[in-house]
């Protein structure tokens, strides 16, 4: 670093050591031509368009603040806000949260420069992101609780509480990244938040809990302001502690987080995004010792598919997460007050996600056809055997989710849970098609629209498999939107559509890959 400081003109030198600002200025001055006015215009125009898009939902949320909300709906909405907060903490921990670009991680992080100065930009980005997330959480919480009086004061209180919770939570993830002693605290916050969300979601099951939610909605604005002030002080202390911890954060944790961020960026831009799941799966099983068990006496196609069942059995956490996610559609329907497009999308996305949990074997066969041919099992027979697990997962998830929605009154009368097993074949077909899709073709044309350029390669890749599942679940989608008095016709059409989609895909799979 002394060589850089002595040879670079305009670099500040302090006792022969370059500062972080001077090194960044030196690198920035040699990156090429400065940003033109056109580049600045494009960035400002993109920011303005983003604000225009977000203005409508934000104004709708503000307009609904002054209404009085039913305690049951408020409990469901608060549960969703808590789950969103827990998801924010888990996402921050998965990212790092402190990470650098590949160049900075390979050069500046391992240099004699002050580590807090090197990580200053990352800390600023985390602060801005956590503040924006906190504003969204605060406004969302106030929207579900309502503001019967003193709207301005309650809005400011809710925003301060949301920002304090978000900033404090992200700061806690930074502290957990810098020292293992903070990991139990972070895990405790996530677990407690999830348990509170579960208790709040059941607020209508008992009178005392429901009255407690109603009291939260009607708490005096002055009391809320005091709580917001205490939360802001606590978040500031955690933030200062996290800022101080940046100076001694281990380089290996930052390098690991930077590597994960680099993999995400590379996969999103130039690779198959599904490669990220392979990376995560390899990292999970690397270094683990598995118990050896005898293979069950099954026919060849089912013996080939048995590995998917064993793989899923060794990941009980996934099954627990899928089971917990079955309550999300009911909570979303109760918070929204109706089964609209968003709730239908949540139902469909959850069922398809559950189905894709058991398709790893089909993905491997698609990536390595030579290995699949060596196994001596035909493509149709192998896919038919492999379709049982995604059908069971997707259909089971949908059955439980629809049962929850019926119990909470979000759906009309009728055996809605029967749509689960009837839609299972379509979900399995969509999951298998997603597993066997080709990598993104970046040579495909780009469509110019009024909202910007749309690359058709990633668009077609993302819709592959989803289109088949949507086609097979079209009767269920129509039933959710129309809420008919009788479900007999929709159930019959759903049985035919799901079976036809799976059979058609299996018949076609023997001739082409997708």
N, C-alpha and C positions, 0 to 999 in steps of 0.2 A: 504494500500500500504506500510505502514511502516513495517508491519509484513513480507511482501514479501521481502522487501529490507534487513531486518535484518536476515532472515532465509536462504536466497538463497546465497550460496557461489559464489563469483566472481561477485556479483552485486554491481555496483558503487552506493554510497550513497552520496547525496548532501543535507546536513542539514536534514537527516532522510527521504528524499523523493527519490524514485527510478526514474531513467530516462527512457524514452521510449526505448532507445537502450538497456539498461541493462535488462529491462523486456522482450523484445523480445528475447534477447540472452538467458535469463533464460528459457523461454518457448521452444525455439528451441533446447536447450541442452537436454531437456527431452521428445522430440517427438519420440525418437527411434534411430535406427542406421543412421549414416550419408549417404548421397547419394553415391551410389556405382559408380564404373567407367562405368558399363553397363548402368546405368540410364543417366549418363552424355553423353555417346556415343549416346544413343537413342535420347536425346534432340538435340544434335549437328547434328545428321543425319537428324532429322525432319526439323531443321532450314535450312540445306543445300538443302533439297528437296524443301522446300518452295521457296528459292531463285532461284532454277533452274526453277521452274514453273513460277515465276514472271519475270524471265529474258527475256523470249520471247516477251510478250506484251510490256514490258518496252523498249526493244531494237527496237521493231517495231515503238513505239511512237517516240523514238529519231530519227529513220531513216526518219520519215515523217516530221520532224520539218523544214527542209530547203526548203520545197516546198511552192509555193504560193497558198493560198487557196481562193476560190471564197467567196466574202463577204456574200452571202446568206448562204452558208454552214458554214461559220465562225459564223454568227449570231445564227444558230441553235446549233452549238457546244457550243458557249458561254452560251446560255440559259440552256443547260444541265449541264454545270459546275456550273452555279449559282444555279440551282435547287438542285444539289448535295450538295452545300455548305449550302443551307437552310435546306436540310434534315439532314446534319451533326449537325447543331445547334438544330433542333427539337429532334434528337435522343439523343444528350447529355442532353438536358433538361428532356427528358423522363426517362433516366437512373438515373439522379440525379443532376449533374454528379458525385458528391462526394459520394461514397458509400464504405462500409467496409464489410468484411466477418461477418457471424453471430456471431462468437466468439468474434471478436474485437469490433463489435457494442454493444454486451451485456456486455462486461467487460471493455476494454480499453477506449471506448468512454465516458463512465459514470464515469471513475475514475478521481482522481485528477491530472493525467498526463496532460502535456501541449497538448492542442487539435491540434495545428499545427504539433507537432511531431507525434501524433497518425495518422494524415491524410497525413503525408509526403509521404508514399508509394503510396497512391492513387493519390496524386498530380503528382508524378513522372510518373505513368502510364498514366495519362491524358496528360502530356506533351509529352511523347513519341508517344502516339497515335495521338495527334493533329499534331505533326511534320510530321509523316508518311502520314496522310491524307492531310496535306498541300502540301507535295511534289507531291502527286498524282494529286491534284487540279492544281498546278502550271504547271506541265508537260502536263496535259490534256488541259489546256487553251492555252499553247503555241503550242500544236499540232494542235488545230483547227484554230489558228491564223496564224501559219507559222512563220518562221524566215528567211526572205530574205537575211539578212546579219548579221555579228557578232553573230554567233550561240552561242558561249560560253557565251558571255555577256548577250544575251537575255535569255538563259536558266537559268543562275544564277539569273537574275532579276525575271523571272517567278517563280522560286522555292522560292525565298525570299518573293515575294508577296503572294504566296499560303500558305507558312508556317506562315507568319504574320497574314493573314486572319484567318487561322485555329486556331492558338494559341490565337489570340485576341477574336475570337468568343467563344471558349471553356472557356476562362477566364471570358468572360461576363456571360456565363451560371453559372459559379461558384459564381460570384457576385450576380446573380439573386437568386441563392439558399440560399445565406447567408443573403440577405436583399430583401424585397419586393419592395423597391424603385428602384431596378435595373430591375424589370420585364418589365416595359414599354419600356425601352431601348432595351431589348432583343427582345420583340415583334416587335418593330419598325424595327430592323435590319432584322428580318425574313420577314416581310411584304415588306419592301423596296427591299430586294433581290428577292423575288418572282415577284414583279412588274417589276423590271429591267429585269428579265428573260423573262417575257411576252413581254415587249417592244422590247427586243433584238430578240426574236423569230419572231417578225413581221417586221424585218429589211428590208425585200424585198418588203414590201407593199408600201413603199414610198421612193422616191429618197434620201431625206436628211438623213433618218435613215440608209439607206444602205451605203451612203457615210461616215457616222459617224463610222460604223463598219469597213469600209475599212481604215479610218484614224487611228483607234486603231491598226489595224494590221500593219500599216506602221509607227507607232510612232518611233521617233529616240531612239536608245538604251540608249543614255545618259539621256534622259528625263525619260525613264522607270527606270533607276537606281536611279534617285533622288526620284521618287515616291516609289520605293521599300525601300529606306533608311527611308523615312518618315513613311511608313507602319511598318517597323521593330521597330522603336522607339515607335510608338503608341502601338504596340502589347506588347513590353517589359513593358511599363507603365501599361497596363491592366493586364499583367501577375503578375507584382509586387503587384498591388492592390489586385488581387485575392489571392496571397500567403499571404498577410497580413490579408485578411479577413478570412482565415482559422482558425485563432486563436479565433475568436468570432462567428463562424458559429453555428447556433442553433443545439442542439443535436437532436431535433425532426425531422428536415429535413434530417439529415444524417441517422437517424434510419428509416425513411420512405423510403429513397432511398435504404438502405441496405435491407429492407424487400422486395422491388420490385426485386432487384437483386437476392435475395435468392429464390424468387418464380420462376424467370426465370431459374436459375440454376437447381432447383429441378425438374421443369417441363421438362427441356431439357434432364435430365439424367434418372430420374426414373418414371416420370408421363406422362400423355397424354399432349403434348404441347398445345393442343387446350384448356386446362384448363386456360391458360393465358387470353384468350379472355373472359371467364366467369368471371375471377377476375376483368378484366378491366370494363366489363359491370356492374358488381355489384357495383364497386366503383363509377361508373358514376351515377347510379340511387339511390344510398344510400343517404337518407336525402332529396330527391327531392319530391316536392308536384305536383302531376299530376292532371290536370283538368278532371272531369268526363264528358263523352259524351255518348249519347245513342248508343247502338249497332245497326248497320244497319240491316234491314230485308233481310238476305241472306240465301241460303240453308246451311245445316249443314256443309259440307266440306269447303265452302267458308267463312262461319262465323268463322270456326276454323282457317283459314289462315289469317283472317282480322287482327289479332294481329301483324303479321309481317309487314303489311303495316302501322299500327299505330306506331309501334316501329321505323320504318324507318322515318316516318313523323316527329317524335319527335327529330330526329338527322339530321337536315338540313346540318350540317357541313360535314357529310359523302357524301351527294349528291353533295355538292359543290366540295369536293375533287375528287370525281369520275369524275365530269364534267371537272375539270381542268386536270385530268390525261389523257383525250382523246387526248391531243396534244402531249403526249410523243412519241408515235410511229412515228408521222410525223417528230418530231425533231430528233429522232434517225436515221430515214432513210435519212434525209437531211444531218446530220452530217457525216454519214458513206458513203454517196454517192450511196448507193444501198440498196435494201431490201434483206438482208442476213439472216443468222440464228439468229443473235442477235435481229434484228428488228422483225422477226417473233415470237421469244420468248417473246418480249415485248408486241406484239399484243395479243398473246394468254394469257399471264399472266395477263394483264390488264383486259381482258374480263372475265376470270375466277374469278379474284378478285372481280369484280363488281357483278358477279352472286352470290358469296358466302356472299355478304353483306345482303341478304334477306333470310337466311336459319336458323335463330335462332330457329324458331318453330320446324323445323324438327330435329334439334339437341336435343331439349328438349324431343321430343317424343322418340328419340332413346335412350336417357339416362334414361328415365323413362317410359318403355312400359306399366306399370300398369296404369299410369295416362292417357296415350293415349287410352287404352281400355275402361276406365271409361267414356270417352267423347262420346262413341257410334258411332264413325265414323270409317269405314274400313281403313286399311292401304293404299290400292291403291287409294281410293277416297281422303284421306287426303293428300297423296303425290301429287296427280294430282292437287289439289287445291293449295298446297304450291309451286308447280313448276311455277306458273304464275309469281310471283314476281322475282325470280332469272332469269327466261327467259327474262322478260322485262328489268331488269338491265343489264344482260350480253349482250343481243342482242342490246339494246339501246347504250351501251358503244361501242360495236364493230361497230355499224353503224356510229356513230359520228367519231370514230377514223379513219375508212376507208375513210369517206368523207373528213376529214382533209388531209389524205395522198393523195387522188386524187386531191384536190385543190392545194396542194403544188408541184404536179408533181412527187411525189415519186412512184406512181403507173401508169400503162398504162391506155389506154382508156377503157371505159366500166363502167357499173354500179356496181362498187365494193361495194357500200354501201348496196346492196341487200344481201350480205353475212351475214350482221348483223342479220336481222330477221330470215334468214334461218338456221343460226347456233345457234340461241337462245335455241331451245330444247336440243341440245347436251350440251350446257353450263349449263342449268338447271339440266340435269341429272348428270353431273359431280359434280355440287355443292351439290345436294341432297345426292349423294353417299359419298362425303366428310363429310357431316353433320352426317351421320349415321354410319360412320366407327367405328370399335372397338378400344379400347385403344391399345397401342403398346404392342406386345407380346415379352418380352425380353427373353423368353425361346427358341426362334427360333435360329437356328444355325448361326454361324459366318463364312463367306466365307473368306478364306485367299487368297489374291491376291498379285501381285508384288508391288502394291502401298500401301499395308497394309491390315488390317482386316476390313471387311465390315459387320456390323451387319444387318442381313436380316429383323429383326423386324421393326426397324425405317424406313428402305428402303421401305418395303411393305406398311407401314402406310402412308408414304409420297406420294407414287404413287397411293394410293387408291382414286379414284375419278378423278384424273388427267388423268389416262389411259382412262377412259370412255369419257372424254371431248376431248382428243386428237383423239380418234377413230372417234368420231362424227364430228370433225372439220378437218379431213384429207383432204377433197377436197379443203377447204380454204387454208390449209398449202401448198398443191401442187400448187395452183394457185398463191400464193405469191412467191413461188420459181421459177416457170416457166414463169410467166408474159405472159400468152397467149394473142393472138390477139382477141380471142372471148371467152367470159365468159359463154356462154349459157350452154354448157355441164357441166362445173364445178358447176354452180348454180343449175342445175337440180339434179346432184349427191349429192350436199350439202343438198338440201331439203329432199331427200330420206334418207340420212345418219343421219341427225339430228333428223328427226321424228322417224326413226327406233330405234335409241339409246334410246330416251326418252320412247317410248312405251315398248321396251324390258325391260328397268329398272323398269318401273311401274308394268309390269306383273310379274316380278320376285320378287318385293318388298313385295308382299303379303305372300310369303312362307318363305323367309329368311330375316335377318336384312339388309344385304348389297347386 
